[in-house]
Amino acid sequence: MTDAIRVLVADDDRSIRLVIEEALKAMGCAVTMAHNAAQLWEYVTSQSFDVVITDVLMPDNNGLDILPNIRSLHPDLPVIVMSAQNTLMTAVKATERGAFDYLAKPFDLDELERLVRSAAARHKDDQPFGSHPHDADNPLIGRSPAMQDLYRAMARLMPTDLTVTITGESGTGKELVARALHSMGRRRKGPFIAVNMAAIPRDLIESELFGHERGAYTGAHSRADGRFEQARTGTLFLDEIGDMPMKPKRVCCGFYKKANSRLWGADSRSRSMCGSSPPPIRIWAHWWPMAAFARIYIIACVWCR
């Protein structure tokens, strides 16, 4: 028989504490309840837990402000943050201050159970997580369930340099999401270069992306930097990437594989993001060389209607 998952829950709302307690006990957890931040900290410093679940706004303190202290004391203890402040900044701050995950109120109890089991498994494996916080303006709005899913995906991507494809119909805000990932990520001090691939003549796509030498083609009177070079230390956003012909796609495949572009012998490291309408995944994979497709992390771009 496996040991029960030891869960500490902190929320100043008695009714929420009761619902969470009953749900966790039903899945076999050993539950300890705290009604404010002070009691949360008292339990964390005196007892051992597998998972901590805390609200953000409590009368005596902010749950996000306690996160660094918990991580300092117990670096491998997963903390799930829940909040009725369903904004992008809440999700980002929770993730970057060391939270295992973020739950927007009201949430589904099945989702709570999934996160608790996942967090407990992570704790037993002693896998590190989290990163350091930073401040940034909030460029996105919306509190719908679809936007909460987007915020959580973005929060996990911001501290990384993963290549990202943002899918969504025209007008849903793909470039806005890309700009948010850039401005809140670790490349925020570098440039953000956006390129509409559908507006570039096919014969000039490679030159536009990777630059050219003088005389490379008719009208090339001087050496020019490509977009990858211009986005060095920053982010390159390629919108409508599905319209690219196969040849430059294969060139991009080599770029993703090496994680850098070389022009005149110089490293040109930049993070790549792509925008595309949402065709079926199999069709999208067919359009791209599989070696490149396998290196692209895909999130769905949605917008508040």
VOPA-270610 format. One record per residue (C-alpha): residue in three letters; x, z negated, y negated. Coordinates in nm, 4 decimals, always signed. Each point is the difference from the previous one (the first is absolute). Example, Ala and Ser with C-alpha at 12.3 -4.5 7.8 and 13.67 -1.06 7.14 Angstrom:
<atoms>
ATOM;res;xx;zz;yy
ATOM;Ala;+1.2300;-0.7800;+0.4500
ATOM;Ser;+0.1370;+0.0660;-0.3440
</atoms>
This chain:
<atoms>
ATOM;res;xx;zz;yy
ATOM;Met;+0.0000;+0.0000;+0.0000
ATOM;Thr;+0.1425;+0.1031;-0.3385
ATOM;Asp;+0.0384;-0.2455;-0.2864
ATOM;Ala;-0.2651;+0.0130;-0.2715
ATOM;Ile;+0.0974;+0.1724;-0.3257
ATOM;Arg;+0.0518;-0.2682;-0.2645
ATOM;Val;-0.1609;+0.1157;-0.3249
ATOM;Leu;+0.0008;-0.1691;-0.3405
ATOM;Val;-0.2796;+0.1146;-0.2344
ATOM;Ala;-0.0090;-0.0815;-0.3728
ATOM;Asp;-0.3031;+0.0757;-0.2180
ATOM;Asp;-0.1828;-0.2052;-0.2601
ATOM;Asp;-0.3368;+0.1484;+0.1028
ATOM;Arg;-0.1503;-0.2237;+0.2707
ATOM;Ser;-0.2340;+0.2666;+0.1347
ATOM;Ile;+0.2862;+0.2478;+0.0470
ATOM;Arg;+0.2100;-0.2649;+0.1705
ATOM;Leu;-0.2863;-0.0712;+0.2401
ATOM;Val;-0.0536;+0.3669;+0.0915
ATOM;Ile;+0.3706;+0.0611;+0.0562
ATOM;Glu;+0.0402;-0.3207;+0.1986
ATOM;Glu;-0.2860;+0.0866;+0.2359
ATOM;Ala;+0.1269;+0.3561;+0.0470
ATOM;Leu;+0.3551;-0.1136;+0.0782
ATOM;Lys;-0.1142;-0.2724;+0.2373
ATOM;Ala;-0.2137;+0.2563;+0.1806
ATOM;Met;+0.3146;+0.2025;+0.0720
ATOM;Gly;+0.1762;-0.3098;+0.1306
ATOM;Cys;+0.2119;-0.0958;-0.3005
ATOM;Ala;+0.0994;-0.3530;-0.0980
ATOM;Val;-0.1146;-0.0123;-0.3628
ATOM;Thr;+0.1075;-0.2268;-0.2862
ATOM;Met;-0.1904;+0.0217;-0.3282
ATOM;Ala;+0.1298;-0.0610;-0.3536
ATOM;His;-0.2276;-0.0079;-0.3046
ATOM;Asn;+0.2639;+0.0584;-0.2687
ATOM;Ala;+0.3602;+0.1121;-0.0546
ATOM;Ala;+0.1419;-0.3533;+0.0030
ATOM;Gln;-0.1467;-0.0717;+0.3419
ATOM;Leu;+0.1211;+0.3397;+0.1219
ATOM;Trp;+0.3560;-0.0860;-0.1010
ATOM;Glu;-0.0294;-0.3474;+0.1535
ATOM;Tyr;-0.0960;+0.1473;+0.3381
ATOM;Val;+0.2659;+0.2746;-0.0172
ATOM;Thr;+0.2756;-0.2553;-0.0611
ATOM;Ser;-0.1144;-0.2470;+0.2638
ATOM;Gln;-0.1381;+0.2075;+0.2885
ATOM;Ser;+0.0751;+0.3178;+0.1932
ATOM;Phe;-0.2273;+0.3053;-0.0042
ATOM;Asp;-0.0013;+0.3523;+0.1384
ATOM;Val;-0.2056;+0.1514;-0.2845
ATOM;Val;-0.1030;-0.1053;-0.3507
ATOM;Ile;-0.3081;+0.1414;-0.1749
ATOM;Thr;-0.0311;-0.0798;-0.3701
ATOM;Asp;-0.2238;+0.0887;-0.2904
ATOM;Val;+0.1588;+0.1147;-0.3274
ATOM;Leu;-0.1940;-0.1889;-0.2645
ATOM;Met;-0.0325;-0.3719;+0.0669
ATOM;Pro;-0.0689;-0.2770;-0.2545
ATOM;Asp;+0.3485;-0.1525;+0.0036
ATOM;Asn;+0.2223;+0.3031;+0.0585
ATOM;Asn;+0.0210;+0.3691;+0.0833
ATOM;Gly;+0.0530;+0.0927;+0.3638
ATOM;Leu;+0.2372;+0.2809;-0.0997
ATOM;Asp;+0.2228;-0.2479;-0.1840
ATOM;Ile;+0.0337;-0.2120;+0.3144
ATOM;Leu;+0.1036;+0.2941;+0.2183
ATOM;Pro;+0.3709;+0.0002;-0.1007
ATOM;Asn;+0.0187;-0.3737;+0.0749
ATOM;Ile;-0.1549;+0.0483;+0.3440
ATOM;Arg;+0.2384;+0.2864;+0.0757
ATOM;Ser;+0.2944;-0.2081;-0.1149
ATOM;Leu;-0.1010;-0.2860;+0.2289
ATOM;His;-0.1208;+0.2121;+0.2935
ATOM;Pro;+0.1371;+0.3581;-0.0331
ATOM;Asp;-0.1710;+0.1196;+0.3199
ATOM;Leu;-0.3404;-0.1595;-0.0584
ATOM;Pro;-0.2565;+0.2785;-0.0641
ATOM;Val;-0.2378;-0.0612;-0.2914
ATOM;Ile;-0.3253;+0.1924;-0.0370
ATOM;Val;-0.1289;+0.0049;-0.3582
ATOM;Met;-0.3722;+0.0349;-0.0714
ATOM;Ser;-0.1544;+0.0501;-0.3421
ATOM;Ala;-0.3128;+0.1096;-0.1820
ATOM;Gln;+0.2286;+0.1583;-0.2626
ATOM;Asn;-0.0132;+0.3329;+0.1761
ATOM;Thr;+0.2561;+0.1894;-0.2071
ATOM;Leu;+0.3130;+0.1969;+0.0764
ATOM;Met;+0.2215;-0.2564;-0.1739
ATOM;Thr;-0.1335;-0.2829;+0.2169
ATOM;Ala;+0.0820;+0.1945;+0.3170
ATOM;Val;+0.3415;+0.1014;-0.1315
ATOM;Lys;+0.0963;-0.3499;-0.1150
ATOM;Ala;-0.1170;-0.1515;+0.3276
ATOM;Thr;+0.2061;+0.2436;+0.2051
ATOM;Glu;+0.3107;-0.0191;-0.2144
ATOM;Arg;-0.0008;-0.3769;-0.0210
ATOM;Gly;+0.0226;-0.0149;+0.3744
ATOM;Ala;-0.3582;+0.0140;+0.1289
ATOM;Phe;-0.0505;+0.1384;+0.3478
ATOM;Asp;-0.3190;+0.1724;-0.1138
ATOM;Tyr;-0.2786;-0.0079;-0.2561
ATOM;Leu;-0.3738;-0.0448;+0.0537
ATOM;Ala;-0.2513;+0.0897;-0.2703
ATOM;Lys;-0.3103;-0.2201;-0.0126
ATOM;Pro;-0.2505;+0.0485;+0.1467
ATOM;Phe;+0.1745;+0.1034;+0.3214
ATOM;Asp;-0.1083;+0.0721;+0.3537
ATOM;Leu;+0.0665;-0.2812;+0.2483
ATOM;Asp;+0.1220;+0.2538;+0.2555
ATOM;Glu;+0.2661;+0.1069;-0.2490
ATOM;Leu;+0.0958;-0.3640;-0.0523
ATOM;Glu;+0.0392;-0.0488;+0.3747
ATOM;Arg;+0.2128;+0.3143;+0.0293
ATOM;Leu;+0.2321;-0.1144;-0.2790
ATOM;Val;+0.0354;-0.3529;+0.1381
ATOM;Arg;+0.0922;+0.1276;+0.3458
ATOM;Ser;+0.2435;+0.2512;-0.1481
ATOM;Ala;+0.1582;-0.2617;-0.2264
ATOM;Ala;+0.0343;-0.2488;+0.2853
ATOM;Ala;+0.1689;+0.2647;+0.2156
ATOM;Arg;+0.2403;+0.0770;-0.2851
ATOM;His;+0.0789;-0.3683;-0.0403
ATOM;Lys;+0.0811;-0.0393;+0.3703
ATOM;Asp;+0.2290;+0.3046;-0.0167
ATOM;Asp;+0.1774;-0.1488;-0.3074
ATOM;Gln;-0.0134;+0.3314;-0.1836
ATOM;Pro;+0.0841;-0.0176;-0.3732
ATOM;Phe;-0.2302;+0.1449;-0.2581
ATOM;Gly;-0.0656;+0.0030;-0.3727
ATOM;Ser;+0.2154;+0.0813;-0.3027
ATOM;His;+0.0646;-0.1118;-0.3534
ATOM;Pro;-0.2672;+0.0311;-0.2686
ATOM;His;+0.0066;+0.2017;-0.3167
ATOM;Asp;-0.2386;+0.0502;-0.2877
ATOM;Ala;-0.1714;+0.3288;-0.0829
ATOM;Asp;-0.3046;+0.1285;-0.1806
ATOM;Asn;-0.3114;+0.0684;+0.2052
ATOM;Pro;-0.0874;+0.3727;-0.0234
ATOM;Leu;-0.2893;-0.0078;+0.2492
ATOM;Ile;-0.3492;-0.1447;-0.0121
ATOM;Gly;-0.2763;-0.0453;+0.2543
ATOM;Arg;-0.1125;-0.2773;+0.2346
ATOM;Ser;-0.1884;+0.1915;+0.2672
ATOM;Pro;+0.0938;-0.0496;+0.3691
ATOM;Ala;+0.1630;+0.3443;+0.0006
ATOM;Met;+0.2176;-0.0957;-0.2976
ATOM;Gln;+0.0981;-0.3263;+0.1719
ATOM;Asp;+0.1290;+0.1997;+0.2982
ATOM;Leu;+0.1989;+0.2173;-0.2403
ATOM;Tyr;+0.1450;-0.3021;-0.1828
ATOM;Arg;+0.1158;-0.1580;+0.3244
ATOM;Ala;+0.1678;+0.3227;+0.1142
ATOM;Met;+0.1691;+0.0416;-0.3375
ATOM;Ala;+0.1200;-0.3596;-0.0055
ATOM;Arg;+0.1770;+0.0530;+0.3323
ATOM;Leu;+0.1611;+0.3248;-0.1184
ATOM;Met;+0.1263;-0.1162;-0.3401
ATOM;Pro;+0.3093;-0.1899;+0.1175
ATOM;Thr;+0.1080;+0.2954;+0.2203
ATOM;Asp;+0.1447;+0.3487;-0.0519
ATOM;Leu;-0.2240;+0.1610;+0.2610
ATOM;Thr;-0.1126;+0.3565;-0.0643
ATOM;Val;-0.3735;-0.0129;-0.0733
ATOM;Thr;-0.2732;+0.2606;+0.0215
ATOM;Ile;-0.3072;-0.0867;-0.2078
ATOM;Thr;-0.3098;+0.1866;+0.1112
ATOM;Gly;-0.3235;+0.0426;-0.1902
ATOM;Glu;-0.2328;+0.2518;-0.1561
ATOM;Ser;+0.0772;+0.1418;-0.3432
ATOM;Gly;-0.0606;-0.2594;-0.2720
ATOM;Thr;+0.0295;-0.3089;+0.2217
ATOM;Gly;+0.3203;-0.1167;-0.1692
ATOM;Lys;+0.2827;+0.0983;+0.2358
ATOM;Glu;+0.2575;+0.0216;-0.2790
ATOM;Leu;-0.1205;-0.3300;-0.1452
ATOM;Val;+0.0613;-0.1678;+0.3362
ATOM;Ala;+0.3455;+0.1600;+0.0172
ATOM;Arg;+0.0812;-0.1228;-0.3517
ATOM;Ala;-0.1148;-0.3508;+0.0936
ATOM;Leu;+0.2219;-0.0019;+0.3097
ATOM;His;+0.2906;+0.1113;-0.2181
ATOM;Ser;-0.0579;-0.2347;-0.2945
ATOM;Met;-0.0418;-0.3046;+0.2245
ATOM;Gly;+0.2709;+0.0945;+0.2510
ATOM;Arg;+0.3726;-0.0574;-0.0052
ATOM;Arg;+0.0616;+0.3478;-0.1472
ATOM;Arg;-0.2073;-0.0738;-0.3102
ATOM;Lys;+0.3062;+0.0224;-0.2293
ATOM;Gly;+0.0575;+0.3593;+0.1098
ATOM;Pro;-0.1990;+0.3101;-0.1037
ATOM;Phe;-0.3371;+0.1021;+0.1423
ATOM;Ile;-0.0114;+0.3794;+0.0437
ATOM;Ala;-0.3335;+0.1620;+0.0895
ATOM;Val;-0.0114;+0.3618;+0.1172
ATOM;Asn;-0.3123;+0.2067;+0.0700
ATOM;Met;+0.1111;+0.2133;+0.2941
ATOM;Ala;-0.3036;+0.2291;-0.0307
ATOM;Ala;+0.1130;+0.1063;-0.3503
ATOM;Ile;+0.3497;+0.1152;+0.1030
ATOM;Pro;+0.0529;+0.3649;+0.1096
ATOM;Arg;+0.0930;+0.0048;+0.3683
ATOM;Asp;+0.3316;+0.1769;-0.0593
ATOM;Leu;+0.1119;-0.2733;-0.2388
ATOM;Ile;-0.0994;-0.3110;+0.1965
ATOM;Glu;+0.3432;-0.0614;+0.1534
ATOM;Ser;+0.1719;+0.0470;-0.3351
ATOM;Glu;-0.2512;-0.2315;-0.1673
ATOM;Leu;+0.0523;-0.2754;+0.2557
ATOM;Phe;+0.3708;+0.0267;+0.0760
ATOM;Gly;+0.1481;+0.1744;-0.3047
ATOM;His;+0.2043;+0.3183;-0.0239
ATOM;Glu;+0.3339;+0.1397;-0.1105
ATOM;Arg;+0.0400;+0.2492;-0.2803
ATOM;Gly;-0.0910;+0.3485;+0.1223
ATOM;Ala;-0.1784;-0.1272;+0.3113
ATOM;Tyr;-0.2903;+0.2323;-0.0840
ATOM;Thr;-0.1116;+0.2282;-0.2804
ATOM;Gly;-0.0447;-0.2083;-0.3125
ATOM;Ala;+0.2153;-0.2914;+0.1182
ATOM;His;+0.2348;+0.0005;-0.2991
ATOM;Ser;+0.1347;-0.3495;+0.0547
ATOM;Arg;+0.0378;-0.2723;+0.2585
ATOM;Ala;-0.3104;-0.2225;+0.0221
ATOM;Asp;-0.0837;-0.3319;+0.1622
ATOM;Gly;-0.2797;-0.0053;+0.2553
ATOM;Arg;-0.2867;-0.2475;-0.0050
ATOM;Phe;+0.1618;-0.2134;+0.2701
ATOM;Glu;+0.3084;-0.0323;-0.2187
ATOM;Gln;-0.2081;-0.0786;-0.3098
ATOM;Ala;-0.1772;-0.2768;+0.1914
ATOM;Arg;+0.3275;-0.1594;+0.1034
ATOM;Thr;-0.0366;-0.3814;+0.0278
ATOM;Gly;-0.3730;+0.0480;-0.0633
ATOM;Thr;-0.3023;+0.1640;+0.1630
ATOM;Leu;-0.0952;+0.3623;+0.0576
ATOM;Phe;-0.3733;+0.0690;+0.0452
ATOM;Leu;-0.0840;+0.3384;+0.1530
ATOM;Asp;-0.3698;+0.0648;-0.0555
ATOM;Glu;-0.1965;+0.2535;+0.2059
ATOM;Ile;+0.2834;+0.0089;+0.2525
ATOM;Gly;-0.2224;+0.1721;+0.2555
ATOM;Asp;+0.0300;+0.3195;-0.2060
ATOM;Met;+0.3743;+0.0266;+0.0618
ATOM;Pro;+0.1132;+0.2906;+0.2188
ATOM;Met;+0.1789;-0.0811;+0.3253
ATOM;Lys;+0.3570;+0.0784;-0.1114
ATOM;Pro;+0.0254;-0.2654;-0.2754
ATOM;Lys;-0.1821;-0.2418;+0.2289
ATOM;Arg;+0.2853;+0.0371;+0.2479
ATOM;Val;+0.2478;-0.0618;-0.2801
ATOM;Cys;-0.1906;-0.3159;-0.0920
ATOM;Cys;+0.0135;-0.0966;+0.3672
ATOM;Gly;+0.3777;-0.0079;-0.0236
ATOM;Phe;-0.0258;-0.2080;-0.3171
ATOM;Tyr;-0.2204;-0.2602;+0.1659
ATOM;Lys;+0.2303;-0.0086;+0.3005
ATOM;Lys;+0.3103;-0.0749;-0.2050
ATOM;Ala;-0.1872;-0.2126;-0.2567
ATOM;Asn;+0.1955;+0.1715;-0.2785
ATOM;Ser;+0.0479;+0.3366;-0.1654
ATOM;Arg;+0.3446;+0.1333;-0.0803
ATOM;Leu;+0.0553;+0.2238;-0.3027
ATOM;Trp;+0.3581;+0.0847;-0.0969
ATOM;Gly;+0.1289;-0.2703;+0.2334
ATOM;Ala;-0.1910;-0.2876;-0.1619
ATOM;Asp;-0.2385;-0.2422;+0.1675
ATOM;Ser;-0.3494;+0.0335;-0.1472
ATOM;Arg;-0.1961;-0.2826;+0.1507
ATOM;Ser;-0.3654;-0.0130;-0.0964
ATOM;Arg;-0.3201;-0.1228;+0.1559
ATOM;Ser;-0.2455;+0.2749;+0.0895
ATOM;Met;-0.3778;-0.0168;-0.0246
ATOM;Cys;-0.2403;+0.2798;+0.0796
ATOM;Gly;-0.3582;+0.0722;-0.1007
ATOM;Ser;-0.2385;+0.2018;+0.2143
ATOM;Ser;-0.3680;+0.0609;+0.0623
ATOM;Pro;-0.1024;-0.1696;+0.3265
ATOM;Pro;-0.0045;+0.2647;+0.2749
ATOM;Pro;-0.0317;-0.1157;+0.3620
ATOM;Ile;+0.3189;-0.1695;+0.1116
ATOM;Arg;+0.0744;+0.2556;+0.2713
ATOM;Ile;-0.0237;+0.2877;-0.2466
ATOM;Trp;+0.2241;-0.1805;-0.2493
ATOM;Ala;+0.2543;-0.0671;+0.2745
ATOM;His;-0.0115;+0.3675;+0.0996
ATOM;Trp;+0.0757;+0.1088;-0.3574
ATOM;Trp;+0.3140;-0.2141;-0.0117
ATOM;Pro;+0.3059;-0.0062;+0.2303
ATOM;Met;-0.0516;-0.2985;+0.2276
ATOM;Ala;+0.3432;-0.1429;-0.0843
ATOM;Ala;-0.1098;-0.0407;-0.3615
ATOM;Phe;-0.3554;-0.0991;+0.0794
ATOM;Ala;+0.1199;-0.2881;+0.2174
ATOM;Arg;+0.1855;-0.1460;-0.2984
ATOM;Ile;-0.2968;-0.0098;-0.2380
ATOM;Tyr;-0.2116;-0.3150;-0.0311
ATOM;Ile;-0.3586;+0.1040;-0.0733
ATOM;Ile;-0.2520;-0.2022;-0.1994
ATOM;Ala;-0.3427;+0.1151;-0.1136
ATOM;Cys;-0.0589;+0.0228;-0.3716
ATOM;Val;-0.3458;-0.1200;-0.1016
ATOM;Trp;-0.1528;-0.0671;-0.3380
ATOM;Cys;-0.2659;-0.2309;-0.1402
ATOM;Arg;-0.3232;+0.1925;-0.0474
</atoms>
